[in-house]
């Protein structure tokens, strides 16, 4: 397999200067990006956007019509 350009540069630094550049990399023992759970409102909005709206509108109209007949 081919060696990447970055690896070639690391190997050259190791040969010429004797420095292992990989040891200079910062290691974090925790995730550096932020995670956020969705709120209840966001999950409900996703459900409304996921499915076609016209199906929901038809269901709402049918529910209103059936409600009117029961009164």
Secondary structure, DSSP 8 states (H G I E B T S, - for coil): ----HHHHHHHHHHHHH---GGGGS---SS--S------HHHHHHHHHHHS-HHHHHHHHHHHHHHHHHH-
